[in-house]
């Protein structure tokens, strides 16, 4: 007993067991669509064929689509905690409320975050933002696809704040590093002249340039020319100071 050569279906694991001198029982695995045809020959040389047509194997493709995250944030600047930011997460297959989280890169203060399962494919979230900074949300669907989305620059302006946020994608290089940038934000006016290198800075630097994007914000860039630690300080016009260190630059 064999699979006939006219078989068009995908066949694997074809096994036959002799249950008596006059009987054989067979099992077969069909792995792709088509027709199955078997051929049997007895000891006298008599041959018979039998077909079973129309097998259909419709394999479902694995889910590779990431969830989508939308923000609704009508209030970005407030004298009080912001409670009207909401997040909607949707997936093409399924996502759980427990798999939508505040990302560890979030710099805003979040004192409350809650998500509800509104549909198999949708999660709605609300939160309370009580300190200035950026919000980042992480979502993972049932297939393990991960996505992130951010909403930047929440400002709670009843707090005394002054901070420096650095973006330093390159820390090791064989030539001067030119992609270090940083933002200075303050609740009081601050000038570009208020941003300086701090005592103890050991990295070689040049081209410290700050652009005044508003009375209370500076966008800056700096070139690192030799190995060491970068130490920055910023002083606003109220006389309040803040510091930021970026350690471990290496120029080979």
The 8 nearest C-alpha neighbors of each residue, nearest first, counted from 0:
[[1, 39, 38, 40, 37, 2, 15, 23],
 [2, 0, 38, 37, 3, 39, 13, 36],
 [1, 3, 37, 38, 36, 4, 6, 0],
 [4, 2, 37, 36, 5, 38, 6, 1],
 [3, 5, 6, 2, 36, 7, 37, 38],
 [6, 4, 3, 7, 36, 35, 34, 2],
 [5, 7, 35, 36, 4, 34, 3, 8],
 [8, 6, 33, 34, 5, 9, 35, 32],
 [33, 9, 7, 34, 32, 31, 6, 35],
 [8, 10, 31, 30, 29, 7, 32, 11],
 [11, 9, 29, 28, 30, 8, 27, 12],
 [10, 12, 28, 13, 27, 29, 9, 30],
 [11, 13, 27, 28, 14, 10, 26, 29],
 [14, 12, 27, 11, 26, 28, 15, 25],
 [13, 15, 26, 25, 12, 27, 16, 24],
 [16, 14, 25, 24, 23, 26, 17, 13],
 [15, 17, 24, 23, 18, 25, 14, 22],
 [16, 18, 23, 19, 22, 24, 15, 20],
 [17, 19, 23, 22, 16, 24, 20, 21],
 [20, 18, 22, 21, 17, 23, 16, 24],
 [21, 19, 22, 18, 17, 23, 41, 42],
 [20, 22, 19, 23, 18, 17, 41, 42],
 [21, 23, 19, 18, 20, 17, 24, 16],
 [22, 24, 17, 16, 18, 15, 25, 19],
 [25, 23, 16, 15, 17, 18, 22, 26],
 [26, 24, 15, 14, 16, 23, 27, 13],
 [27, 25, 14, 13, 15, 28, 24, 12],
 [26, 28, 13, 12, 14, 29, 11, 25],
 [27, 29, 11, 12, 10, 30, 13, 26],
 [30, 28, 10, 9, 31, 27, 11, 8],
 [29, 31, 9, 10, 28, 56, 11, 32],
 [32, 30, 9, 56, 8, 29, 33, 55],
 [31, 33, 55, 56, 8, 54, 9, 30],
 [8, 34, 32, 7, 54, 53, 55, 31],
 [33, 35, 52, 8, 7, 53, 6, 51],
 [34, 36, 6, 51, 50, 8, 52, 7],
 [37, 35, 50, 6, 3, 49, 2, 51],
 [38, 36, 2, 3, 49, 48, 1, 50],
 [37, 39, 48, 1, 3, 0, 47, 2],
 [40, 38, 0, 47, 46, 48, 1, 37],
 [41, 39, 46, 45, 44, 47, 0, 42],
 [40, 42, 44, 43, 45, 39, 46, 0],
 [43, 41, 44, 40, 45, 46, 39, 21],
 [44, 42, 41, 45, 40, 46, 39, 47],
 [43, 45, 42, 41, 40, 46, 39, 47],
 [46, 44, 40, 41, 43, 47, 42, 39],
 [47, 45, 40, 39, 44, 41, 48, 38],
 [46, 48, 39, 38, 40, 49, 45, 37],
 [49, 47, 38, 37, 39, 50, 36, 46],
 [48, 50, 37, 36, 38, 47, 51, 35],
 [51, 49, 36, 35, 52, 37, 48, 34],
 [50, 52, 35, 34, 36, 53, 49, 54],
 [53, 51, 34, 35, 54, 50, 33, 36],
 [52, 54, 34, 33, 55, 51, 32, 35],
 [53, 55, 32, 33, 34, 52, 56, 8],
 [56, 54, 32, 53, 57, 33, 31, 8],
 [55, 57, 32, 31, 58, 54, 30, 29],
 [58, 56, 55, 59, 32, 31, 60, 54],
 [57, 59, 56, 60, 31, 61, 55, 30],
 [60, 58, 57, 61, 62, 56, 63, 92],
 [61, 59, 58, 62, 63, 57, 64, 142],
 [62, 60, 63, 59, 142, 64, 58, 92],
 [61, 63, 64, 142, 60, 92, 144, 91],
 [64, 62, 61, 65, 144, 142, 143, 60],
 [65, 63, 62, 66, 144, 91, 90, 92],
 [64, 66, 144, 145, 146, 63, 67, 90],
 [67, 65, 90, 89, 146, 140, 88, 64],
 [66, 68, 89, 88, 90, 65, 69, 146],
 [69, 67, 88, 87, 148, 66, 89, 70],
 [70, 68, 87, 86, 88, 67, 71, 148],
 [71, 69, 86, 85, 72, 87, 68, 84],
 [70, 72, 85, 84, 86, 73, 69, 83],
 [71, 73, 84, 74, 70, 83, 85, 75],
 [72, 74, 71, 75, 84, 83, 85, 76],
 [75, 73, 72, 76, 83, 81, 77, 84],
 [74, 76, 153, 154, 73, 72, 77, 152],
 [77, 75, 154, 74, 155, 153, 156, 78],
 [78, 76, 155, 79, 156, 154, 75, 81],
 [77, 79, 157, 156, 155, 80, 76, 158],
 [80, 78, 77, 81, 155, 157, 129, 156],
 [81, 79, 129, 128, 82, 127, 155, 77],
 [82, 80, 128, 127, 83, 79, 129, 77],
 [81, 83, 127, 84, 126, 80, 128, 125],
 [84, 82, 81, 85, 72, 74, 73, 125],
 [85, 83, 72, 71, 82, 125, 126, 73],
 [86, 84, 125, 71, 124, 70, 83, 72],
 [85, 87, 70, 124, 69, 123, 71, 125],
 [88, 86, 123, 69, 68, 122, 124, 89],
 [87, 89, 68, 122, 67, 121, 69, 123],
 [90, 88, 121, 67, 120, 66, 122, 87],
 [91, 89, 66, 120, 92, 93, 94, 67],
 [90, 92, 93, 120, 89, 64, 66, 65],
 [93, 91, 90, 120, 94, 62, 141, 119],
 [92, 94, 120, 119, 90, 141, 140, 91],
 [95, 93, 140, 141, 120, 90, 119, 121],
 [94, 96, 97, 98, 116, 93, 122, 140],
 [95, 97, 116, 98, 114, 122, 99, 115],
 [96, 98, 95, 99, 100, 114, 94, 115],
 [97, 99, 96, 95, 139, 138, 100, 94],
 [100, 98, 138, 96, 97, 137, 139, 136],
 [101, 99, 137, 136, 102, 98, 138, 97],
 [100, 102, 136, 137, 135, 103, 105, 99],
 [103, 101, 136, 135, 104, 137, 105, 100],
 [102, 104, 105, 101, 135, 106, 136, 137],
 [105, 103, 102, 106, 135, 134, 133, 101],
 [106, 104, 134, 135, 103, 133, 102, 107],
 [105, 107, 132, 133, 104, 108, 134, 131],
 [132, 108, 106, 133, 131, 130, 105, 134],
 [107, 109, 130, 129, 128, 110, 106, 131],
 [110, 108, 128, 111, 127, 129, 107, 112],
 [109, 111, 127, 108, 128, 129, 112, 126],
 [112, 110, 127, 126, 109, 113, 128, 125],
 [113, 111, 126, 125, 127, 114, 110, 109],
 [112, 114, 124, 125, 126, 111, 115, 123],
 [115, 113, 124, 123, 96, 122, 125, 116],
 [116, 114, 123, 122, 96, 117, 124, 113],
 [115, 117, 122, 96, 118, 121, 123, 95],
 [116, 118, 122, 121, 115, 123, 119, 120],
 [119, 117, 121, 120, 116, 122, 93, 94],
 [118, 120, 93, 121, 94, 117, 116, 95],
 [119, 121, 93, 90, 118, 89, 94, 92],
 [122, 120, 89, 118, 88, 117, 119, 116],
 [121, 123, 116, 88, 96, 117, 115, 87],
 [124, 122, 87, 115, 114, 86, 88, 117],
 [125, 123, 114, 86, 113, 85, 115, 87],
 [126, 124, 85, 113, 112, 84, 86, 114],
 [125, 127, 112, 111, 82, 113, 128, 84],
 [126, 128, 82, 111, 110, 81, 109, 129],
 [129, 127, 109, 81, 80, 108, 130, 82],
 [128, 130, 80, 108, 109, 127, 81, 110],
 [131, 129, 108, 107, 155, 128, 132, 154],
 [132, 130, 154, 107, 153, 155, 108, 129],
 [107, 131, 133, 106, 153, 152, 154, 130],
 [132, 134, 151, 107, 106, 152, 105, 150],
 [133, 135, 105, 150, 149, 107, 151, 106],
 [134, 136, 149, 105, 102, 148, 101, 150],
 [135, 137, 101, 102, 148, 147, 100, 149],
 [138, 136, 147, 100, 102, 99, 146, 101],
 [137, 139, 99, 146, 98, 145, 100, 147],
 [140, 138, 145, 144, 98, 143, 146, 99],
 [141, 139, 94, 143, 142, 144, 93, 66],
 [140, 142, 143, 94, 93, 139, 95, 144],
 [143, 141, 140, 144, 62, 63, 139, 61],
 [142, 144, 140, 141, 139, 145, 65, 63],
 [143, 145, 65, 139, 140, 142, 63, 64],
 [146, 144, 139, 138, 65, 143, 140, 147],
 [145, 147, 138, 137, 65, 66, 139, 144],
 [148, 146, 137, 136, 138, 135, 149, 145],
 [147, 149, 136, 135, 68, 137, 146, 150],
 [150, 148, 135, 134, 151, 136, 147, 133],
 [149, 151, 134, 133, 135, 152, 148, 70],
 [152, 150, 133, 134, 153, 149, 132, 135],
 [153, 151, 133, 132, 154, 131, 150, 75],
 [152, 154, 75, 131, 132, 133, 76, 151],
 [155, 153, 131, 76, 156, 152, 75, 77],
 [156, 154, 77, 131, 78, 130, 157, 76],
 [155, 157, 78, 158, 154, 77, 186, 76],
 [158, 156, 78, 155, 159, 79, 77, 186],
 [159, 157, 156, 160, 155, 186, 130, 78],
 [160, 158, 186, 157, 161, 156, 185, 187],
 [159, 161, 186, 185, 158, 162, 184, 156],
 [162, 160, 185, 184, 241, 186, 159, 163],
 [161, 163, 184, 183, 241, 160, 164, 185],
 [162, 164, 183, 182, 243, 165, 184, 181],
 [163, 165, 182, 181, 183, 162, 166, 243],
 [166, 164, 181, 180, 167, 163, 182, 179],
 [165, 167, 180, 181, 179, 168, 164, 178],
 [166, 168, 179, 169, 165, 180, 178, 170],
 [167, 169, 166, 170, 179, 178, 180, 171],
 [170, 168, 167, 171, 178, 176, 172, 179],
 [169, 171, 248, 249, 168, 172, 167, 247],
 [172, 170, 249, 169, 250, 248, 173, 251],
 [173, 171, 250, 174, 251, 249, 176, 170],
 [172, 174, 251, 250, 175, 171, 249, 176],
 [173, 175, 172, 250, 176, 251, 224, 225],
 [176, 174, 224, 223, 177, 222, 250, 172],
 [175, 177, 223, 222, 178, 174, 224, 172],
 [176, 178, 222, 179, 175, 223, 221, 220],
 [179, 177, 176, 180, 167, 169, 168, 222],
 [180, 178, 167, 166, 177, 221, 220, 222],
 [181, 179, 220, 166, 219, 165, 178, 221],
 [180, 182, 165, 219, 164, 166, 218, 220],
 [181, 183, 218, 164, 163, 217, 219, 165],
 [182, 184, 163, 217, 216, 162, 164, 218],
 [185, 183, 216, 162, 161, 215, 182, 163],
 [186, 184, 161, 215, 187, 160, 216, 162],
 [185, 187, 160, 156, 159, 215, 161, 188],
 [186, 188, 185, 215, 189, 235, 237, 236],
 [189, 187, 215, 214, 236, 235, 185, 190],
 [188, 190, 235, 215, 236, 214, 187, 193],
 [191, 189, 192, 193, 188, 235, 211, 236],
 [190, 192, 193, 209, 194, 211, 217, 210],
 [191, 193, 190, 194, 195, 189, 209, 234],
 [192, 194, 234, 191, 190, 233, 235, 195],
 [195, 193, 233, 192, 191, 232, 234, 196],
 [196, 194, 232, 231, 197, 193, 233, 192],
 [195, 197, 231, 230, 232, 200, 198, 194],
 [196, 198, 231, 230, 232, 200, 199, 195],
 [197, 199, 200, 196, 230, 231, 232, 201],
 [200, 198, 201, 197, 230, 228, 229, 196],
 [199, 201, 230, 229, 198, 197, 228, 202],
 [202, 200, 227, 228, 199, 229, 203, 226],
 [203, 201, 227, 228, 226, 229, 225, 200],
 [202, 204, 225, 224, 223, 201, 226, 227],
 [205, 203, 223, 224, 222, 202, 221, 206],
 [206, 204, 222, 207, 221, 223, 224, 203],
 [205, 207, 221, 222, 208, 204, 220, 223],
 [208, 206, 221, 205, 220, 209, 222, 219],
 [207, 209, 219, 220, 206, 221, 210, 191],
 [210, 208, 219, 218, 191, 217, 220, 211],
 [209, 211, 218, 217, 212, 219, 208, 191],
 [212, 210, 217, 213, 216, 191, 209, 218],
 [211, 213, 217, 216, 210, 218, 214, 215],
 [214, 212, 216, 215, 211, 217, 188, 189],
 [213, 215, 188, 216, 189, 211, 212, 190],
 [214, 216, 188, 185, 213, 189, 184, 187],
 [217, 215, 184, 213, 183, 212, 214, 211],
 [216, 218, 211, 183, 210, 212, 182, 209],
 [219, 217, 182, 210, 209, 181, 183, 211],
 [220, 218, 209, 181, 208, 180, 182, 210],
 [221, 219, 180, 208, 207, 179, 181, 209],
 [220, 222, 207, 206, 179, 180, 205, 208],
 [223, 221, 177, 205, 204, 176, 206, 224],
 [224, 222, 204, 176, 175, 203, 225, 221],
 [223, 225, 175, 203, 204, 222, 176, 205],
 [226, 224, 203, 250, 202, 223, 227, 249],
 [227, 225, 249, 250, 248, 202, 203, 224],
 [226, 228, 202, 201, 248, 247, 249, 225],
 [229, 227, 246, 202, 201, 247, 200, 245],
 [228, 230, 245, 200, 202, 244, 246, 201],
 [229, 231, 244, 200, 197, 196, 243, 228],
 [232, 230, 196, 197, 243, 242, 195, 244],
 [231, 233, 242, 197, 195, 241, 194, 196],
 [232, 234, 194, 193, 241, 240, 242, 195],
 [233, 235, 240, 193, 239, 238, 241, 194],
 [236, 234, 189, 237, 238, 239, 188, 187],
 [235, 237, 238, 189, 188, 187, 234, 239],
 [236, 238, 235, 239, 187, 188, 234, 189],
 [239, 237, 236, 235, 234, 240, 187, 189],
 [238, 240, 234, 235, 237, 241, 236, 161],
 [241, 239, 234, 233, 238, 235, 232, 242],
 [242, 240, 233, 232, 162, 161, 234, 243],
 [241, 243, 232, 231, 233, 244, 240, 163],
 [242, 244, 231, 230, 163, 232, 245, 241],
 [243, 245, 230, 229, 246, 231, 242, 228],
 [246, 244, 229, 228, 230, 243, 247, 248],
 [245, 247, 228, 229, 244, 248, 227, 230],
 [246, 248, 228, 227, 249, 170, 245, 226],
 [247, 249, 170, 226, 227, 171, 228, 246],
 [248, 250, 226, 171, 251, 170, 247, 172],
 [251, 249, 226, 172, 225, 173, 171, 174],
 [250, 173, 249, 172, 174, 171, 226, 225]]
